[in-house]
């Protein structure tokens, strides 16, 4: 890794983000009679050299005059997504150069025509009303108007992606009403959700990567565990080596499950294990042999246990040193090109360490890389202390106003011996004392919940 390339400014990046911020300021006050029209003209200027130029210029002019319709709001949303897409691509290109790993070639995308154009039109109408009112103008009446639209969309399988987005968005807005009383408006987040929702109301807009199958050896690198009060997700990052001798590629396997808010920490693995046998391979340090496993062009494995079996021992750090440098980075669907989505596996060693466990920095010949120790899950033996004493690290490079590292595993010295410590070491079960204790507590909590649920059902 050439960390110096990650510290150099990326040409045009700050200017592109400033364009988005200016437009988001307009959304805060609303598009009915916008006061800050500079944000509209800057967005139009940013896409002036693209196929969107004429549509966005007209939309900016109409909106500034208070005469915009839904089609104009769609154009503005598309322009905002396009600007963020350019930011995503610039960051990913910088990462590719720094890591020396190639980006995969572009692929064909599959679009599916919706069977519910009236529902899409209803969703677009509600999102347009939101934009007219602005985030400062939201109230419960405006947000509650989305309920029948969302219910109808959820019942239509082809519109499920838009329905889930709007459901979460509406709940977040409802919890923030009235907008006029908000101390701080999450302008970028709501701008992201609004613009994505607007574009998804267009028939065929939700392009999905083509799906195929792969056969070969899967070499896990690490697990990223995400936890919410009502859900949990494990995302396994791995290198796949095809049987046909083609170049290795980076892939991911995801599993998401609902969970009660009383099950936390290591207990979460009990909910995830039955749905992803790969977690066992992670704990045992094994590879997996895949046969005709479904996969998308974005590198997401559509995991099916019948297409996988445990393979030979495979050390993640050996994989990171030998196989990872040659692995292709997969492409990203057009609508998903956003910097917040970037999570690129890397291997680092030979670094210095500065700061404490709460504000840790890896240094490389004068160049610094911030380490996000707050992303380390409590459901594993990896701790900020272990990272602070490490000599090598497998992690995910993310971008949040700058490049940052999320550790997935480290090599550290324990009793004068180099020892690997993985965030996902307890994923498939453990004999570690701390892990066994946490698992028992979660088992007891789950038993109590089942007993209470049974009593309620009997009543």
N, C-alpha and C positions, 0 to 999 in steps of 0.2 A: 504493500500500500504506500502510495506517495501522499502522505498527509499534507504536504505543502500545497498540493493542488486544491485541497479542501478548505484551505485558509485564504486562498486568493479570491478576490471578488469576481463574481460571474457577471459578464457584460450584459447590461440591460435588465438584470434581475430586480434591482431596487426600483427602477422606473416602472416596470410592469406591476409590481406590488403596489406602488403609489397610485396607479390607475385604478386598481381594484378598490383600494381604500377610499379614493375619491367618489367612486360610484356607490360604495356602501354607505357613505355619508348621505348621499341623496336618498337612499332607501330608508335611512333612519327617520327622516322627516316626511317621506312619502312622495310618490310620483304624481299625485293628483295635480298639485300646483307647485312644482319643485322650486325651491329658493336657490339651491346651489347647482346651477346648470353646468358649472365647469366640470363636474364629475361625469356628466353625460357626454360632453364634447370630447373629453379626454379618452373616454372609452371608445367613441367613434374613431378618433384619431389612431388609437392603438391597433385597430383592425383595418385601417385604411388600405393596406396592401393585400388584404385577403379576400376570398369570395364573399365574405360577410359585409364588405365595405358599404355597398349601396343600401342594403336593408338597415344596417345599424345607423348609418348617417340619417336616414329618414326617421328611424325610431327615436333617435336623440332629438331631432328637430321637433317632431310631433309631441314628445314628452315634455320638452322645455316649454312648449306653447300650451300645455295642459289639454291636448287633444289626442292623446295616444289611446290606442285600442289594445286588445289582448295580443294581436299579432306583433305589435311594436314591443310589448313587454317580453314576448318570447325572443325577439331579436336581441334585446339587451341582455337577457339571461344567457343566450348562446354566446354572445361576445365576451361576457364575463368568464364563462367556462373556457372559452378559447384562450383568453389571456392566461388563466391559471394553467391551462394545458401547456402553454409555451414555457411557463416557469418550471413545471414538472419535468419537461423534456430537457431543459437546460441543466437542471440539477442532476438528472439521471445521466446525462452525457458527461458531466464533470465526474461523477462517481465511477463511470465506466473507464474514464481515462486514468483516474487515481488508482483503481484496482487492477487495471490492465486486463480486465475481463470484457469479452465482446458482448454487445447487445444482440439479441435475437432479431431476425429479419421480420418485417411486417407480414401479417397474415390476413386472410380473409375473415370478415366478421359476419355473423348470421343475424339478420333482423327478422323479427316476427311481427306481422301486422296484427294489431289488436282487434278484438271482436266487439269492443265496447267504446265506440267513438263518442257516444253521448256522455259516458262517464268521464272520459278524458276532457271533454269540453267543460263539464261541470267542475272538475278539479282545476282546470285552467282559469275558469271564472273566479273561483275562490282565491286562488293565488294572485290573480290580478287585483282583486279587492284588497288583499293584504298589502300589495305594493302601493296602491293608491293611498291607503291609510298611513303606511310607514310603521316602523316599529314603535315609535312614540304614540301612534294612534290606535294601537290594538286594544280591544276590550273583549269582554266575555261573549257579547252578542256576535261579534265578528268571528271569533274562534269557534264558537259552538255551531256556526253555520256549516262547518266542515264535516260534522258528524255523519249526516246521511250520505254524503259523498264518499267518505272513507269506508263506511259500512258496505256500500254497494261495490266499491273497488276491491275490498277484501274478499268478497264473494266471487270475484272474477279472476281465475288463475292467471290469465295473461296480463292482468294489471296489478299483480301482487307486489311487485317491486315498488311501484309508485305508491300503492296503498300503505305499505309499511313505512315508507319515508314520511308521508303526510301524517300518518298516525302519530309517529314520534314527534314530528315538528309541531303539530297542533297541541300535543300534551305539554311540550316545552313552552310554547307561547301562552297557553292557558295558565301555567304556573307562574308566568311573569306579568299577568294582567293586574292593573292597567299599565300600559306601556308608558304613559306620562309620568308614572311614579318611579320608574326604574332609575336606580343610581347609575348603573352602567349597562349599556346595550351591547350584547355580544354580536356586533355588526358583521364581522367576517363569517362567523358560524352561521348566523341566520341568512346571510347573503348566499353562502354555499348551499344551504338547504333549499332556499327559495329558487335559486337559478337552476339547480338540478331538477327540482320538481317541475318547473316550467318546461324544461326541455323534454322531460319524460312524458309530458302530456301530448307530445307530437307522435302520431302513429309511426311505429318502426324506429323510434329514436333510441330505444334500449338495445343497442347492438351488443351481441354476446359473442365471445370467441368461439371459433369452431371447436368441436370436440372430437378427439380421436382416442386411440388406445396406445399404451406403451408396454414393452416387455424388457426387463433388465433388473439391475440391482439398485436398490435405494439405500443411500448412506446418510443417515440422520446427522444433522449438525446441532440442533437445539430446539427448544420449545419456548414459544412466547405464550404466556398464560394471561388472559384478560378476564377480569372479574367485575360483575355488576351485581347489584343487590338481588336481581331476579334472574340472572343468566350468567353463564361462564363459557369461555371459548378457549380452546387450545389450538395453536397454529404451529405445526411442525415444519421447520425449514430443513431441506435436505438437498443433496446432490444425487441426481439420477444418472446412472451409466447404462445406456442402451445395449442390448445384446448384440445389435448389428454393428457395433463398433463405431457408431456415430459419436460426435462430440458430446460430453456430459452437459447437463443443463440443471439449472436451479428449479426446484419444484416446492410446492407447499401442500400440506394436508390439514384440513380444518375440521373441527368438530365443535358444535355449539349445543348447549343443553340448558333448559330452564333449571333454576335452583331456588330453594328457600333462602331467605337472607340470614338464617341461623347457621347455615353450613358455609364455613369460610376456611381459608388456609388449605392444609393438605387434604381436608375432607372433600374438596372439589374434585380431586382425581377419581374418587369413588363414583361420581356422577358421569365422568367423561370416559372411563375405561371401557365400559360395555359397548361403546359406539366406535372405538378406534383401537384396533389391536396393535397399531404402530406404537402406542404408548408403552407397551410391554417391551418392545425392541429398544426403545429409548432407555429404559431403566436397566436393561441387561447389557447395553452396549453392543447390540447386534444390528446387522444389516437386515433388509427384507428383500426377498425375491418376488418381483411383480410379474404377472402374466396377464396381458390384455387389460391392464388397469385403465379405466377411463380417465382422461386428462384434458383440460382445456388448453388453448394456445397460450393463455396467460400463465401456465404452469401450475394450475390448481388441480390436484388429484381429486377426482370424485370417488372417494374411498369406498371400496367394497371388499370386505374381508375375504370373500371367496377367491379374489384375484391376488392374494398376498400370502406369503408364508415366511416364517422366521428364517433368516440366513445365518451366515458365519459371523463371528465377532468382528466388530468394526468400530475402532476408536474414533470418536468425533474429531479429535485434534489431528490424527493422521489424515482423516478425510480433508480437514481444513488446510493442512499443509500441502497435500498432494493433489487432490481432486478439485477442490474449490477454485484454485487459480485458473483452471481451464474451462470452467462451467459457464455456459451462456446465461445471460440475464434475460428472462422472458419479457415479451412485449406487454403493454397495458392497453386495455380497451379505451377508446377515445373519451367516453364520458367519465372514466375513472382517472384521468390524468390530472392529478392534484397532488401538490407536495406533501400533504398530510398522509398520503397513502404509501409513501416511499419507506421501505424497510428492506435494505439490501444486506445480506450476510457477508461478513468480512472476517478475516483472521489477522490479528495483530500480535506482535511480540517485539522485544527490544525497546520498549518504551520506558520512560521515567514516569514517576507518579508524584503529583503535587496536590495539595489541599487535604481536606479531611473526608470522612465517609459521606458527609452530606453535600459536599461540593468538590467532587473528584475530577481531576484532569490528567489525561495521559499526555506526555510530552515526547516529541520526536524531533531531535535536532533543532530545538527552538520553536517548533510548531506545536500547537496545543489542540487537543480534541476533548470536548466536554463529555463526561460520562454521566448517564442518567441512572443513578443508583436507585432513584425512587420508582423506577419501572421494574425492579427485581421483585418477583412475587414471593409472598410469604410461604407458599406451598412447596418449598424446596430448600435444600441446604445452602444454596448460594446466598451470600450476604454481602453488603457493602464492605465489611471488614475483609472478606476474602478477596474481593476485587482490588482493594487498596494494597494488598500484599502480593498481587499476582505478577507473573512473569510473561504470561501469554493469555490471550482472550479471543473467544469466538463471540461475535455480537452482531447486532443489526445497526447499520448506519441509517439514521433518520434525519429529517430536516425540520427544524422549528426556529426560523429566524437565523439559522446557521446549522452546520452539521453537528450531530450528537450521536453518541454511541450508547446503545442499550446492551449490556452484557447478557449473554446466554449461558456461557460457561467460561471458566478460567482455569489455568494451571497455577498452583500456588505451592509453597513449601510447607509440609507438615512433618515434623520430626526429621528434618534434614532430607526429606524425600519429596520429589515433585509429584503432586497429587492433583488430579482433575476434580473440579467441583462444578456440577451442572444444575441449572435452575430447574430442569425437568427430571432430576434423578429419582424423584419419588413418583413419577407419573404412572408406572406400572406396578407399584408396590415397593416396599422397602423394609430392610432390617435395621435401618438407622434408628437409634433410640428416640431421637426427637420426632422423626417421621412416624414411628409406630405410635407414640403418645398422641400425636395430632390426629392420626387416623382413628384411634380408639375414641377420642372425643367426638369426632364427626360421626362415627358409627352410632354412638349413644344418642347424639342429637337426632339422627335420622330415625332411630327406633322410636324415640319419643314422638316425633312428628307422625310416623305411621300409626302409632297407637291412638293418637288424638284424632287423626283423620278417620280411622276405623270407628271410633266412638261417634263422631259426627254423622257418618254414613248410616250407622245403626239406628240413630235417632230419626 
